[in-house]
């Protein structure tokens, strides 16, 4: 689907890997090492995998050279991500030659699409497990230990892993992901998600609330509700129907000290009910990620986005009418099939109108198996795609700087997440608008997980810089 990432914000980027902290490794006879690439759902899935492996005798290690099992949780959204993962697998294959018995496995979105190449043609891995088959990992590992390749890429209509308590990998102990839906029904023409993650299904509301409450009881102070399309969440039983707005409210009611975020939203499903629920609760963060992809109605129709330019603008207007202070962020694809210069300018103009705080920006690259690959010609030359992408980046960079300028002198409640990576004398956290703030620790004695008021004194394109304002 998409090549080249540029995001004007300071948080985990797509394509970035992480390895878990060691988890009482001495009590386990075998150890696993895992790297995750792609969206937050992949990182969340890795925590489910860690829980399954812990229950079956494997402890996590942050040193791949110590591991008996190396797993890569993959992303198939962009060709660049696949290239990075292939390179990493080649590096691990060298290690496998040196360490007898080492198993290497691929999880997630690349598994179903490239299982034959990875297993038989390129012989890079021993295990290939799709995103709905993680419960079969222990059995597949046993098979692989005998020299037989372990494969399960079957997609499910009902698997949500709702009964599994994730092991929080690389956790700061303050913020956590909670998965509420899996798969997607939207069938955007450029997207592989419905084919790699299957049809959409919602997790039982009670298990979501129980997980969020458990996190709060353990000291976490922020949860992000995750799904390919969270606002289409609906869990039905004979006695009740829980919508996304209902779920948001139930999560917010756990405690006023628990912040609630969510991602990602499809514009067609952000209802007034959701917006008024956000407005009602101070602890539901006032930030909506609302991918537009293109500002032109004809291109949106080719993308099968199910809305027009005018409809999207009316949704922006409605959000600002109900919550004037709400931050809005977005996604853009430059150079989709047959896009003209005038249609590209429509994207630039919708950016100017909406004044997004930050965005994910890509140029289009065709993904095998999608509707766009089957139906449309990828006919925009790469140099034009890159030039259009740069124009989008330039506009968003300016908008982000201008939006941040409005924050100068403002005081925001910030949840301290961790020390700043650049200076151990500074804290880092985010405000309700999901903007990163960096500020001096001072002599106040605050710790990660505390809420503080921070006055913004300086800004950059992606960060607000300030100082703690003592509580009266």
C-alpha positions, 0 to 999 in steps of 0.5 A: 500500500504505502511507502515512506513514512513521515509523522510530525509527532514524537512517539513510537513510529511505524516500522520501529522495532522493540524487544521485551525487557527480561521477565524473571528469565531465571525461572524459565528453561527457554527464552524468547526474543521478539521484535514488532514492526508496524502499527500499535496492534502488532505491538499489542499482539506481541504482548499476547504472544508473550503471555502464551509463551510464558504459560508454556515455559518461555521467558522473555529476553532482551538479548537475541543472542540468548534466545532459543526462539526469535520471533518477528511480528510483521507488518505488510502495510508498506513494501518498505516494512517488508524489506526491513523485516526480510533483512532482519530475518537474514541477519537472524539466519546467520545466528541460527547457523551458529546456535544449534536448536535456535528457532526463528518465526514470523508472526502477523500480517506477512505470515499468510501472504508470504508463507511459502516464500519464507518457509520453502523458497527463501528458507528464512524461518521455521515457524509462520503464524498468522494473527489469529493463530497465536494459541497454536504457538506451543504446538507449532514450536514442538513440531519445529523442534523436530525439524518439521515446519510449523505453520498456521495462518488460518483467519478466524471469525471469532478470535479476540484473545479476550481471555488472555492477560497480556504481558506488558513488554517494554512497559513504562508502567504508566501507559498500556494498549488494550485491544477491543476489535480485530480485523476490518470490514471496510475493504479500502481498495489500497489496504491489505488488513482485511486479507491479513487480519480477517473480518472485524469482530468485537471483544466482549465488553466485560473483558475489556473493562476488567483488563483496564481496571486491572491495569489501573489497580497495578498503577497504570494511569492511561489506556489506549483502546485499539483496533483497526477501526475502534469506533465501529465497535459493537458487542451484542448479547441477548440482553444488551448492545454495547457501542463504542460510545458505551465502552468509552464511558464504561472505561472512563468510569473506572476512575477519574485518574485513568486517562482514556485514548483510542485509535484508529477511527474511520470517519464514517463511524465517529458519531455524535454519541461518541463526541458527546461522551468524549466531551462529558468526561475530562479523562477521555483525551480530546484527540481524534485520529481521523484518516482522510487519505485524500481531499478529492471525492473522485480519488476517495471513491477509488479508494472505497473510503465511503465518504466525500470531501464535503462529508469529511469537512462536515465531520471536522466541523461537527467535532469542532462544534461539540469540542472546540478544543479537540485535537484532530490528526490524520493520514494521507496517501500521495499519488494514488492511482490516476490522481491528477495535480488538481486532485492532489491540490484538493488534499493540500486544501483540505489540510489547510481547512482542517488544520491537523495537529500532526499526520502520517504521510506516505506515497502510494505503493501497490500491495498484492491482493488488494482491490487497487492492485486487481482493478487499477493501474499504478500509473503515477511515476515515483518521482511525482509521488515523492514530490507530492508527498513532500508538498504534503509534508511541507504543509503539515510541518507548517501547520504543526508549528503554527498549531504549537505556537497557539500553545505558548503560555498555556497550562496543561495537565500532563501525565508523566510517562518517563524521563526524557531520552535526551536529558535525565533531568527532564520528564516527558509526558503528553497532554489531553491533545496527545502532544508531547511535553518535555519539562524540568523535574525540578525539586518537586519529587514527582514520579512517573504516573503522577499528574502535573500542570505544565506551562508551555514556554517554548515549542518545536514542530513536534514537542512542547517545552515547559515548566511545572506549575506547582499545585496550590 
